Amino acid sequence: TWESVKSHGAGGNDYHNRERNDDTAGFQKAIDSGKTTVVVPRGFYVINDTVKIRGKVRRIIFMESQLVAGKGFKGTNKPVFRFE
């Protein structure tokens, strides 16, 4: 019942390419996969829009990973995560 964000396209190697990369879709697809646990493997992830926590997700496990709010959040008050 686990799903990795990397299996849905989140790179986790975005430290030097913060302005170009976006892992938002990979996070959202993993959350919407129907699994109860979402795993974020070690890496550096860029999120550029709000990720909606919904469905069957009960926990998100960050395994020595870093998350940064990217260019999509500059000058806004929107949250990185929103629970629905």
C-alpha positions as a Markdown table, in Angstrom:
| # | Residue | x | y | z |
|---|---|---|---|---|
| 1 | Thr | 0.0 | 0.0 | 0.0 |
| 2 | Trp | 3.0 | 2.3 | -0.5 |
| 3 | Glu | 3.6 | 4.6 | -3.5 |
| 4 | Ser | 6.7 | 6.5 | -4.3 |
| 5 | Val | 6.6 | 10.0 | -5.9 |
| 6 | Lys | 9.6 | 9.0 | -8.0 |
| 7 | Ser | 7.5 | 6.3 | -9.8 |
| 8 | His | 5.3 | 9.1 | -11.0 |
| 9 | Gly | 8.0 | 11.4 | -12.4 |
| 10 | Ala | 9.2 | 13.4 | -9.4 |
| 11 | Gly | 13.0 | 13.6 | -10.0 |
| 12 | Gly | 14.4 | 14.3 | -6.5 |
| 13 | Asn | 17.6 | 15.6 | -8.1 |
| 14 | Asp | 16.6 | 19.3 | -8.6 |
| 15 | Tyr | 19.1 | 21.1 | -6.3 |
| 16 | His | 20.9 | 22.8 | -9.1 |
| 17 | Asn | 17.9 | 23.2 | -11.4 |
| 18 | Arg | 15.3 | 24.7 | -9.1 |
| 19 | Glu | 14.0 | 27.2 | -11.6 |
| 20 | Arg | 13.5 | 24.7 | -14.3 |
| 21 | Asn | 12.3 | 21.6 | -12.6 |
| 22 | Asp | 8.8 | 20.9 | -11.1 |
| 23 | Asp | 7.9 | 17.8 | -9.1 |
| 24 | Thr | 4.3 | 18.9 | -8.4 |
| 25 | Ala | 2.7 | 16.5 | -10.8 |
| 26 | Gly | 4.7 | 13.5 | -9.5 |
| 27 | Phe | 3.6 | 14.3 | -5.9 |
| 28 | Gln | -0.1 | 14.7 | -6.9 |
| 29 | Lys | -0.1 | 11.5 | -9.0 |
| 30 | Ala | 1.4 | 9.5 | -6.1 |
| 31 | Ile | -1.2 | 10.9 | -3.8 |
| 32 | Asp | -4.0 | 10.1 | -6.2 |
| 33 | Ser | -2.8 | 6.6 | -6.8 |
| 34 | Gly | -5.1 | 5.1 | -4.2 |
| 35 | Lys | -2.4 | 4.0 | -1.8 |
| 36 | Thr | -2.4 | 4.9 | 1.9 |
| 37 | Thr | 1.3 | 5.7 | 2.2 |
| 38 | Val | 3.2 | 8.0 | -0.1 |
| 39 | Val | 7.0 | 7.8 | 0.1 |
| 40 | Val | 9.4 | 10.7 | -0.8 |
| 41 | Pro | 12.8 | 9.1 | -1.3 |
| 42 | Arg | 16.0 | 10.9 | -0.5 |
| 43 | Gly | 16.5 | 13.9 | -2.8 |
| 44 | Phe | 15.7 | 17.5 | -3.4 |
| 45 | Tyr | 12.2 | 18.2 | -4.7 |
| 46 | Val | 10.7 | 21.4 | -6.1 |
| 47 | Ile | 7.0 | 22.1 | -5.8 |
| 48 | Asn | 5.5 | 24.9 | -7.8 |
| 49 | Asp | 1.8 | 24.6 | -7.0 |
| 50 | Thr | -0.4 | 23.4 | -4.1 |
| 51 | Val | -0.4 | 19.6 | -3.6 |
| 52 | Lys | -3.8 | 18.3 | -2.5 |
| 53 | Ile | -3.7 | 15.6 | 0.2 |
| 54 | Arg | -6.9 | 13.6 | -0.4 |
| 55 | Gly | -8.3 | 10.1 | -1.0 |
| 56 | Lys | -6.9 | 7.2 | 0.9 |
| 57 | Val | -3.6 | 8.8 | 1.9 |
| 58 | Arg | -3.0 | 8.5 | 5.6 |
| 59 | Arg | 0.8 | 9.3 | 5.8 |
| 60 | Ile | 3.5 | 10.8 | 3.8 |
| 61 | Ile | 7.0 | 9.7 | 4.7 |
| 62 | Phe | 9.9 | 11.9 | 3.8 |
| 63 | Met | 13.1 | 9.8 | 3.8 |
| 64 | Glu | 16.0 | 12.3 | 4.2 |
| 65 | Ser | 14.4 | 14.4 | 1.5 |
| 66 | Gln | 14.2 | 18.2 | 1.0 |
| 67 | Leu | 11.2 | 20.1 | -0.3 |
| 68 | Val | 11.3 | 23.6 | -1.6 |
| 69 | Ala | 8.5 | 25.9 | -2.6 |
| 70 | Gly | 9.5 | 27.0 | -6.2 |
| 71 | Lys | 8.7 | 29.9 | -8.4 |
| 72 | Gly | 5.0 | 29.2 | -8.4 |
| 73 | Phe | 4.8 | 30.4 | -4.8 |
| 74 | Lys | 6.7 | 33.7 | -5.1 |
| 75 | Gly | 4.5 | 36.6 | -4.1 |
| 76 | Thr | 1.6 | 34.4 | -3.0 |
| 77 | Asn | 0.1 | 33.1 | 0.2 |
| 78 | Lys | -1.0 | 29.7 | -1.1 |
| 79 | Pro | 0.0 | 26.6 | 0.9 |
| 80 | Val | 2.4 | 23.9 | -0.4 |
| 81 | Phe | 0.0 | 21.2 | 0.9 |
| 82 | Arg | -3.7 | 21.4 | 1.4 |
| 83 | Phe | -5.8 | 18.7 | 3.1 |
| 84 | Glu | -9.1 | 17.9 | 1.4 |
